[in-house]
Amino acid sequence: MIRPVKLQDAKTITDIYNEYVLHSVATFDTEPLQEETMRSRIAEISAHFPYFVYEVDNKVVGYCYAHPWKERAAYRYTLETTVYLSPESTGKGIGKQLMVKLIDECRQKGFHALIACITEGNEASNILHEKLGFKQVSRFEKVGLKFDRWLDVVDYELVLL
């Protein structure tokens, strides 16, 4: 079941996210987040932009949201997307369901474009975004250093018509 995020989801969302911080290059955060930091992020983002969780048996197993891509006023109709799933929930179509809901909500709210910034080599995320109609529009080489590796970032864009 997909529903809007609640502040009470912060603990589970923090746990999901920190798994990626500690064991993945999907995020460029290098230190685990505290629950209160995540709660503040959730409050700020969800007050202005779509933010959803996916529940299985009343437990959050994934989440997605959109947030400003850039701060300048001219970019106000373009958002960046984020989606994370618990490790045991990958490969089940949950990420796609969350992203479809997010895309639909952003379209209904009048946003014009969505950007997904994906660490190169994250094939599951690349495939997901391509299936949803996102197109690769840029590649930045060696812009992040994590686990003693220089990492590239690929940007995907979906123009909402």
FIKOLZA-1660 file (N, C-alpha, C; in steps of 0.1 Angstrom, whole numbers, plus 5000, padded with zeros to 4 digits):
% residues 161
   i   px   py   pz ch aa at
   1 5008 4988 5000  A  M  N
   1 5000 5000 5000  A  M CA
   1 5009 5012 5000  A  M  C
   2 5006 5022 4991  A  I  N
   2 5013 5035 4991  A  I CA
   2 5004 5045 4998  A  I  C
   3 5011 5053 5006  A  R  N
   3 5004 5064 5014  A  R CA
   3 5014 5075 5016  A  R  C
   4 5009 5087 5019  A  P  N
   4 5017 5098 5022  A  P CA
   4 5026 5095 5035  A  P  C
   5 5038 5101 5035  A  V  N
   5 5047 5099 5046  A  V CA
   5 5041 5105 5059  A  V  C
   6 5044 5100 5070  A  K  N
   6 5041 5106 5084  A  K CA
   6 5054 5108 5091  A  K  C
   7 5054 5117 5100  A  L  N
   7 5067 5119 5108  A  L CA
   7 5070 5107 5116  A  L  C
   8 5060 5099 5120  A  Q  N
   8 5063 5086 5127  A  Q CA
   8 5071 5076 5119  A  Q  C
   9 5072 5078 5106  A  D  N
   9 5079 5069 5097  A  D CA
   9 5094 5072 5097  A  D  C
  10 5098 5082 5104  A  A  N
  10 5112 5086 5104  A  A CA
  10 5122 5075 5108  A  A  C
  11 5119 5067 5118  A  K  N
  11 5128 5057 5123  A  K CA
  11 5130 5047 5112  A  K  C
  12 5120 5042 5106  A  T  N
  12 5121 5031 5096  A  T CA
  12 5128 5037 5083  A  T  C
  13 5124 5049 5079  A  I  N
  13 5131 5056 5068  A  I CA
  13 5146 5058 5071  A  I  C
  14 5149 5062 5083  A  T  N
  14 5163 5063 5087  A  T CA
  14 5171 5050 5085  A  T  C
  15 5164 5039 5090  A  D  N
  15 5171 5026 5089  A  D CA
  15 5173 5022 5075  A  D  C
  16 5163 5024 5066  A  I  N
  16 5164 5020 5052  A  I CA
  16 5176 5029 5046  A  I  C
  17 5175 5042 5048  A  Y  N
  17 5185 5050 5042  A  Y CA
  17 5199 5047 5047  A  Y  C
  18 5201 5045 5060  A  N  N
  18 5214 5042 5065  A  N CA
  18 5220 5029 5060  A  N  C
  19 5212 5020 5056  A  E  N
  19 5217 5008 5050  A  E CA
  19 5225 5012 5037  A  E  C
  20 5219 5021 5029  A  Y  N
  20 5226 5026 5017  A  Y CA
  20 5238 5034 5020  A  Y  C
  21 5237 5042 5031  A  V  N
  21 5249 5051 5035  A  V CA
  21 5261 5041 5038  A  V  C
  22 5258 5031 5045  A  L  N
  22 5269 5022 5050  A  L CA
  22 5274 5012 5040  A  L  C
  23 5265 5008 5030  A  H  N
  23 5269 4996 5022  A  H CA
  23 5267 4999 5007  A  H  C
  24 5265 5011 5003  A  S  N
  24 5262 5014 4989  A  S CA
  24 5267 5027 4985  A  S  C
  25 5269 5029 4972  A  V  N
  25 5272 5042 4966  A  V CA
  25 5260 5049 4960  A  V  C
  26 5248 5044 4963  A  A  N
  26 5236 5050 4958  A  A CA
  26 5234 5064 4964  A  A  C
  27 5239 5066 4976  A  T  N
  27 5239 5080 4982  A  T CA
  27 5254 5084 4984  A  T  C
  28 5256 5097 4984  A  F  N
  28 5269 5102 4986  A  F CA
  28 5271 5106 5001  A  F  C
  29 5261 5104 5009  A  D  N
  29 5263 5106 5024  A  D CA
  29 5273 5095 5028  A  D  C
  30 5282 5098 5037  A  T  N
  30 5292 5089 5041  A  T CA
  30 5290 5085 5056  A  T  C
  31 5282 5092 5063  A  E  N
  31 5280 5089 5077  A  E CA
  31 5265 5087 5079  A  E  C
  32 5261 5077 5087  A  P  N
  32 5247 5074 5090  A  P CA
  32 5240 5087 5095  A  P  C
  33 5228 5088 5092  A  L  N
  33 5219 5099 5097  A  L CA
  33 5213 5096 5110  A  L  C
  34 5211 5105 5118  A  Q  N
  34 5203 5103 5131  A  Q CA
  34 5188 5105 5127  A  Q  C
  35 5180 5098 5135  A  E  N
  35 5166 5098 5133  A  E CA
  35 5160 5112 5133  A  E  C
  36 5165 5121 5142  A  E  N
  36 5160 5134 5142  A  E CA
  36 5163 5142 5130  A  E  C
  37 5175 5140 5124  A  T  N
  37 5178 5147 5112  A  T CA
  37 5169 5142 5101  A  T  C
  38 5166 5129 5100  A  M  N
  38 5157 5124 5090  A  M CA
  38 5143 5130 5092  A  M  C
  39 5139 5131 5105  A  R  N
  39 5125 5136 5108  A  R CA
  39 5124 5151 5103  A  R  C
  40 5135 5158 5105  A  S  N
  40 5135 5172 5100  A  S CA
  40 5134 5173 5085  A  S  C
  41 5142 5164 5078  A  R  N
  41 5141 5163 5063  A  R CA
  41 5127 5160 5059  A  R  C
  42 5121 5150 5065  A  I  N
  42 5108 5146 5061  A  I CA
  42 5098 5157 5063  A  I  C
  43 5099 5164 5074  A  A  N
  43 5089 5175 5077  A  A CA
  43 5091 5186 5066  A  A  C
  44 5103 5190 5063  A  E  N
  44 5106 5201 5054  A  E CA
  44 5101 5197 5040  A  E  C
  45 5105 5185 5035  A  I  N
  45 5102 5181 5022  A  I CA
  45 5087 5179 5020  A  I  C
  46 5081 5171 5029  A  S  N
  46 5067 5168 5028  A  S CA
  46 5057 5179 5030  A  S  C
  47 5062 5190 5036  A  A  N
  47 5053 5202 5037  A  A CA
  47 5051 5209 5023  A  A  C
  48 5060 5206 5014  A  H  N
  48 5059 5214 5001  A  H CA
  48 5059 5205 4989  A  H  C
  49 5063 5192 4990  A  F  N
  49 5064 5183 4978  A  F CA
  49 5059 5169 4981  A  F  C
  50 5056 5162 4971  A  P  N
  50 5051 5148 4973  A  P CA
  50 5061 5139 4980  A  P  C
  51 5057 5131 4989  A  Y  N
  51 5065 5122 4997  A  Y CA
  51 5057 5110 5001  A  Y  C
  52 5061 5098 4996  A  F  N
  52 5052 5086 4998  A  F CA
  52 5061 5075 5004  A  F  C
  53 5054 5066 5011  A  V  N
  53 5060 5054 5016  A  V CA
  53 5051 5042 5011  A  V  C
  54 5058 5030 5011  A  Y  N
  54 5051 5018 5007  A  Y CA
  54 5052 5009 5019  A  Y  C
  55 5040 5004 5023  A  E  N
  55 5038 4995 5034  A  E CA
  55 5035 4981 5030  A  E  C
  56 5041 4972 5037  A  V  N
  56 5037 4958 5036  A  V CA
  56 5034 4953 5050  A  V  C
  57 5022 4948 5053  A  D  N
  57 5019 4944 5066  A  D CA
  57 5022 4955 5077  A  D  C
  58 5018 4967 5074  A  N  N
  58 5019 4978 5082  A  N CA
  58 5033 4982 5086  A  N  C
  59 5043 4978 5077  A  K  N
  59 5057 4981 5079  A  K CA
  59 5062 4988 5066  A  K  C
  60 5068 5000 5068  A  V  N
  60 5073 5007 5057  A  V CA
  60 5086 5000 5052  A  V  C
  61 5085 4997 5038  A  V  N
  61 5096 4989 5032  A  V CA
  61 5103 4998 5021  A  V  C
  62 5097 5009 5018  A  G  N
  62 5103 5018 5008  A  G CA
  62 5097 5032 5009  A  G  C
  63 5104 5041 5002  A  Y  N
  63 5098 5055 5002  A  Y CA
  63 5104 5062 4990  A  Y  C
  64 5097 5073 4986  A  C  N
  64 5101 5081 4975  A  C CA
  64 5096 5095 4978  A  C  C
  65 5103 5105 4972  A  Y  N
  65 5099 5119 4973  A  Y CA
  65 5105 5127 4962  A  Y  C
  66 5100 5139 4960  A  A  N
  66 5105 5149 4951  A  A CA
  66 5109 5161 4959  A  A  C
  67 5119 5168 4955  A  H  N
  67 5124 5180 4962  A  H CA
  67 5130 5189 4951  A  H  C
  68 5133 5202 4955  A  P  N
  68 5138 5211 4945  A  P CA
  68 5151 5206 4939  A  P  C
  69 5152 5207 4926  A  W  N
  69 5165 5203 4919  A  W CA
  69 5175 5214 4921  A  W  C
  70 5172 5226 4920  A  K  N
  70 5181 5238 4922  A  K CA
  70 5173 5248 4929  A  K  C
  71 5180 5258 4935  A  E  N
  71 5173 5268 4943  A  E CA
  71 5168 5280 4936  A  E  C
  72 5174 5283 4924  A  R  N
  72 5170 5295 4917  A  R CA
  72 5155 5294 4913  A  R  C
  73 5148 5306 4913  A  A  N
  73 5134 5307 4910  A  A CA
  73 5130 5301 4897  A  A  C
  74 5138 5302 4887  A  A  N
  74 5135 5297 4873  A  A CA
  74 5134 5282 4873  A  A  C
  75 5140 5275 4883  A  Y  N
  75 5139 5260 4884  A  Y CA
  75 5127 5255 4892  A  Y  C
  76 5118 5264 4896  A  R  N
  76 5108 5260 4905  A  R CA
  76 5098 5249 4900  A  R  C
  77 5098 5247 4887  A  Y  N
  77 5089 5237 4882  A  Y CA
  77 5097 5224 4879  A  Y  C
  78 5109 5223 4883  A  T  N
  78 5117 5211 4881  A  T CA
  78 5121 5205 4895  A  T  C
  79 5119 5192 4896  A  L  N
  79 5122 5186 4909  A  L CA
  79 5131 5174 4907  A  L  C
  80 5139 5171 4918  A  E  N
  80 5147 5159 4918  A  E CA
  80 5139 5148 4925  A  E  C
  81 5141 5136 4920  A  T  N
  81 5134 5125 4927  A  T CA
  81 5143 5116 4934  A  T  C
  82 5138 5110 4945  A  T  N
  82 5146 5100 4953  A  T CA
  82 5137 5088 4956  A  T  C
  83 5143 5076 4955  A  V  N
  83 5135 5064 4959  A  V CA
  83 5145 5054 4965  A  V  C
  84 5141 5049 4977  A  Y  N
  84 5149 5039 4984  A  Y CA
  84 5140 5028 4989  A  Y  C
  85 5145 5015 4988  A  L  N
  85 5138 5004 4993  A  L CA
  85 5146 4996 5003  A  L  C
  86 5140 4989 5013  A  S  N
  86 5147 4981 5022  A  S CA
  86 5153 4969 5013  A  S  C
  87 5165 4964 5017  A  P  N
  87 5171 4954 5009  A  P CA
  87 5162 4942 5005  A  P  C
  88 5154 4938 5014  A  E  N
  88 5145 4926 5012  A  E CA
  88 5134 4929 5003  A  E  C
  89 5132 4942 4999  A  S  N
  89 5120 4946 4991  A  S CA
  89 5124 4950 4977  A  S  C
  90 5137 4948 4973  A  T  N
  90 5141 4952 4959  A  T CA
  90 5137 4941 4950  A  T  C
  91 5135 4944 4937  A  G  N
  91 5132 4934 4927  A  G CA
  91 5117 4929 4927  A  G  C
  92 5109 4936 4934  A  K  N
  92 5095 4932 4935  A  K CA
  92 5085 4942 4929  A  K  C
  93 5090 4952 4922  A  G  N
  93 5081 4962 4916  A  G CA
  93 5077 4973 4925  A  G  C
  94 5082 4973 4937  A  I  N
  94 5077 4984 4947  A  I CA
  94 5083 4997 4943  A  I  C
  95 5095 4998 4939  A  G  N
  95 5101 5010 4934  A  G CA
  95 5094 5016 4923  A  G  C
  96 5090 5008 4913  A  K  N
  96 5082 5013 4902  A  K CA
  96 5069 5018 4906  A  K  C
  97 5062 5011 4915  A  Q  N
  97 5049 5016 4920  A  Q CA
  97 5050 5029 4927  A  Q  C
  98 5060 5031 4935  A  L  N
  98 5063 5043 4942  A  L CA
  98 5066 5054 4932  A  L  C
  99 5074 5052 4922  A  M  N
  99 5078 5062 4913  A  M CA
  99 5066 5066 4904  A  M  C
 100 5058 5056 4900  A  V  N
 100 5046 5060 4892  A  V CA
 100 5037 5069 4900  A  V  C
 101 5035 5066 4913  A  K  N
 101 5027 5075 4921  A  K CA
 101 5033 5089 4922  A  K  C
 102 5046 5089 4924  A  L  N
 102 5053 5102 4926  A  L CA
 102 5052 5110 4913  A  L  C
 103 5054 5104 4901  A  I  N
 103 5053 5111 4888  A  I CA
 103 5039 5116 4886  A  I  C
 104 5029 5108 4889  A  D  N
 104 5015 5112 4887  A  D CA
 104 5012 5124 4896  A  D  C
 105 5017 5124 4909  A  E  N
 105 5014 5135 4918  A  E CA
 105 5021 5148 4914  A  E  C
 106 5033 5146 4909  A  C  N
 106 5041 5158 4904  A  C CA
 106 5034 5164 4892  A  C  C
 107 5029 5156 4883  A  R  N
 107 5022 5160 4871  A  R CA
 107 5009 5168 4875  A  R  C
 108 5002 5162 4885  A  Q  N
 108 4989 5168 4889  A  Q CA
 108 4992 5182 4896  A  Q  C
 109 5003 5183 4902  A  K  N
 109 5007 5196 4909  A  K CA
 109 5013 5206 4900  A  K  C
 110 5014 5203 4887  A  G  N
 110 5019 5213 4878  A  G CA
 110 5034 5214 4876  A  G  C
 111 5041 5204 4881  A  F  N
 111 5056 5205 4878  A  F CA
 111 5058 5201 4864  A  F  C
 112 5070 5206 4859  A  H  N
 112 5072 5204 4844  A  H CA
 112 5083 5193 4841  A  H  C
 113 5092 5191 4850  A  A  N
 113 5103 5181 4847  A  A CA
 113 5108 5175 4860  A  A  C
 114 5112 5162 4859  A  L  N
 114 5118 5155 4871  A  L CA
 114 5132 5151 4867  A  L  C
 115 5141 5152 4876  A  I  N
 115 5155 5148 4874  A  I CA
 115 5158 5137 4884  A  I  C
 116 5165 5126 4879  A  A  N
 116 5170 5116 4888  A  A CA
 116 5185 5116 4887  A  A  C
 117 5192 5118 4898  A  C  N
 117 5207 5117 4898  A  C CA
 117 5211 5104 4903  A  C  C
 118 5217 5096 4895  A  I  N
 118 5220 5082 4898  A  I CA
 118 5235 5079 4897  A  I  C
 119 5241 5073 4907  A  T  N
 119 5255 5069 4907  A  T CA
 119 5257 5059 4896  A  T  C
 120 5267 5062 4888  A  E  N
 120 5270 5052 4877  A  E CA
 120 5272 5038 4882  A  E  C
 121 5266 5029 4875  A  G  N
 121 5268 5015 4879  A  G CA
 121 5256 5010 4887  A  G  C
 122 5246 5019 4891  A  N  N
 122 5234 5015 4897  A  N CA
 122 5224 5010 4887  A  N  C
 123 5226 4999 4881  A  E  N
 123 5218 4994 4869  A  E CA
 123 5204 4993 4873  A  E  C
 124 5200 4988 4884  A  A  N
 124 5186 4987 4888  A  A CA
 124 5179 5000 4887  A  A  C
 125 5185 5010 4892  A  S  N
 125 5179 5024 4892  A  S CA
 125 5179 5029 4877  A  S  C
 126 5189 5027 4870  A  N  N
 126 5189 5031 4856  A  N CA
 126 5178 5024 4848  A  N  C
 127 5176 5011 4850  A  I  N
 127 5166 5004 4843  A  I CA
 127 5152 5009 4847  A  I  C
 128 5150 5011 4860  A  L  N
 128 5137 5016 4865  A  L CA
 128 5134 5029 4859  A  L  C
 129 5143 5038 4859  A  H  N
 129 5140 5052 4854  A  H CA
 129 5138 5051 4838  A  H  C
 130 5145 5043 4831  A  E  N
 130 5143 5042 4817  A  E CA
 130 5129 5036 4814  A  E  C
 131 5125 5026 4822  A  K  N
 131 5112 5020 4820  A  K CA
 131 5101 5030 4822  A  K  C
 132 5103 5040 4831  A  L  N
 132 5094 5050 4834  A  L CA
 132 5094 5062 4824  A  L  C
 133 5103 5061 4814  A  G  N
 133 5103 5072 4804  A  G CA
 133 5114 5082 4806  A  G  C
 134 5122 5081 4817  A  F  N
 134 5133 5090 4819  A  F CA
 134 5144 5088 4808  A  F  C
 135 5150 5099 4804  A  K  N
 135 5161 5098 4794  A  K CA
 135 5174 5103 4800  A  K  C
 136 5185 5096 4797  A  Q  N
 136 5198 5101 4802  A  Q CA
 136 5201 5114 4795  A  Q  C
 137 5205 5125 4803  A  V  N
 137 5208 5138 4798  A  V CA
 137 5221 5143 4801  A  V  C
 138 5228 5137 4811  A  S  N
 138 5242 5141 4814  A  S CA
 138 5249 5130 4821  A  S  C
 139 5262 5133 4822  A  R  N
 139 5271 5124 4829  A  R CA
 139 5282 5132 4835  A  R  C
 140 5284 5131 4848  A  F  N
 140 5295 5139 4855  A  F CA
 140 5305 5128 4859  A  F  C
 141 5318 5130 4856  A  E  N
 141 5328 5121 4859  A  E CA
 141 5335 5124 4872  A  E  C
 142 5336 5113 4880  A  K  N
 142 5344 5114 4892  A  K CA
 142 5341 5126 4901  A  K  C
 143 5328 5128 4904  A  V  N
 143 5324 5139 4912  A  V CA
 143 5321 5135 4927  A  V  C
 144 5322 5123 4930  A  G  N
 144 5320 5119 4944  A  G CA
 144 5330 5108 4948  A  G  C
 145 5335 5109 4960  A  L  N
 145 5345 5100 4966  A  L CA
 145 5338 5092 4977  A  L  C
 146 5337 5080 4976  A  K  N
 146 5331 5071 4986  A  K CA
 146 5337 5058 4986  A  K  C
 147 5340 5052 4998  A  F  N
 147 5347 5039 4999  A  F CA
 147 5360 5039 4990  A  F  C
 148 5367 5050 4991  A  D  N
 148 5380 5052 4984  A  D CA
 148 5379 5050 4969  A  D  C
 149 5367 5053 4963  A  R  N
 149 5365 5052 4949  A  R CA
 149 5359 5065 4944  A  R  C
 150 5364 5070 4932  A  W  N
 150 5358 5082 4926  A  W CA
 150 5347 5077 4918  A  W  C
 151 5335 5084 4919  A  L  N
 151 5323 5079 4913  A  L CA
 151 5317 5089 4904  A  L  C
 152 5311 5084 4893  A  D  N
 152 5304 5092 4883  A  D CA
 152 5289 5093 4887  A  D  C
 153 5283 5103 4882  A  V  N
 153 5268 5105 4884  A  V CA
 153 5262 5107 4870  A  V  C
 154 5251 5100 4868  A  V  N
 154 5244 5102 4855  A  V CA
 154 5230 5108 4859  A  V  C
 155 5226 5118 4851  A  D  N
 155 5213 5124 4853  A  D CA
 155 5203 5119 4843  A  D  C
 156 5191 5116 4848  A  Y  N
 156 5180 5113 4839  A  Y CA
 156 5170 5123 4841  A  Y  C
 157 5162 5126 4830  A  E  N
 157 5152 5136 4830  A  E CA
 157 5139 5130 4824  A  E  C
 158 5128 5134 4831  A  L  N
 158 5114 5131 4825  A  L CA
 158 5107 5144 4824  A  L  C
 159 5103 5148 4812  A  V  N
 159 5095 5160 4810  A  V CA
 159 5081 5155 4812  A  V  C
 160 5073 5162 4821  A  L  N
 160 5059 5159 4823  A  L CA
 160 5051 5167 4814  A  L  C
 161 5044 5160 4805  A  L  N
 161 5036 5167 4795  A  L CA
 161 5021 5167 4799  A  L  C
% end
